[in-house]
Amino acid sequence: MHFLAPSVQRLWQPRKPLFWLVITFNVLSSAMAWVLHLAKPEGVLLVMLTLLALTNTGVGWWLLWRLWKETPTPPTGEKHVQSPVDQQDR
């Protein structure tokens, strides 16, 4: 994916399961917020569902941070360009 900026390449890693977990948690957070908006629960149920939705969002952000911190692995078949320092080791 050479057409993406390096910062986006750190997030767009569909070969990693962590990427799909981030997508799943973000979709689930949106669905929970939508259900809370439509159902309009009251009392204890509202507090419980809101805390569950906020926890879900927090976990999604934590997973996104972990994905951001990991260095992307180059796709298979892409050759590593050696720097002069790498060539001296040989």
PyMOL commands that set and color helices and strands:
alter all, ss='L'
color gray80, all
select helices_A, chain A and resi 6-9+17-39+44-69+84-89
alter helices_A, ss='H'
color red, helices_A
deselect
rebuild
show_as cartoon
